[in-house]
Amino acid sequence: MDEDIDVMDLNDVVWAMSTRSDPVESIDIIKRAWSGPLDPRIPKDRKGHNSRAIIDATRPFEWRADFPPVNTPSAEVKRKAKEKFGYLLRNEPHPSDGKLS
């Protein structure tokens, strides 16, 4: 992954997959890859193997210098937005609801 993506953050990974990969060029399928016996997706008669998708969600190397910069708010702007609008993420009523103004 690229240095601007936190591979431990699922939102970052899905964003990179959505914006940096082209399904035709970026996804490879490996058939009959080794798998463990606990994989519930594999039929009992085929235990031991499954398929895997490898998705290249990195910036294209050949035009990395021309790839558009990531437009993201700073950590401080994110903090302020969560402070002001976090009630929306928590599915809570607006702080002014029920108050007379």
N, C-alpha and C positions, 0 to 999 in steps of 0.2 A: 504494500500500500504506500501511498504518498505520505510525506511528513505532516500534512495538514489533516490527516484522517486518524482518529483514535480507533484502532482496531478492536478495542474493548468496548466501544460505544456502538450499540446496534444502530442507532440513528445515523451516526457517521457512515457506517458501512453500507446501509441501505441507500443513503444519499449518494455515496460514491458509485454504487451499482447502478443507480438510476440516471446519473449524470455523466458517467465516464465510461460506460460500456455500451457496445453495440452488439446485440445478441448474435448476429451472424458472424462477426469477427472476434468477439470476446469470450465466447463460451465454448468449452471443449467438454465432451462427454467421454468418460472412461467406463467401458463396459466390463463386467465381471471383475470388479475390484474386490479385494479381500474384505470380508466383513465378519463381525463377531456373531455368535449364535443368539445374542439377545436382541438383535435388530427386529422389531415387530413388523416392519414393512416387507420383509422377505418371506415369501411362501415357504412352508416347512420343507417342501421337496427341493428347494434351492438354497438352503442354509449354507452360509459360508461365502457368498458372493452377492454383490449388488452393484449398481452403477453410481457414479459420482459426477457432479458437474463442477468444473473449474471455471471460475469467472474472473477475468482480468478486468478489474475496476480501477486501474491506475491511469494516470495521464499517459497518453500515447508518447512513447519515448522519442520517436522521430520528429515530433513537433512540440516537445516539452517547453521550449523557449517561447513559443507563440501561444501556448495554451492560456485561455482566459484566467485571470486571477480569481481566487475565491472571494466572493463578496459576503462577508460575515461580520456581525457586530462584535465589538470588543467584549471582553469578559465583564467589564464595568457596565456597558450598555445592557448586556444580557441580565446582569444582576438587578439593575434598576427596572427592567421590564418585568422580571419575575416578581419583584417587590410590588410593583404597581398593578400588574394583571394576573398574578399568580392564582387569585381566587377563581379565574376561569379554568385553569388547569385542574384545580381541585374540585370543580363542579360545586362551588359555593355561591351563594347569592352575592350580588354587588355589595361592597362594604356600606354604601349609603342606603341600601334598602331598609325600610323600616324606620329610618331616621327622618325627622322633620328638618327641613333646611330653611 
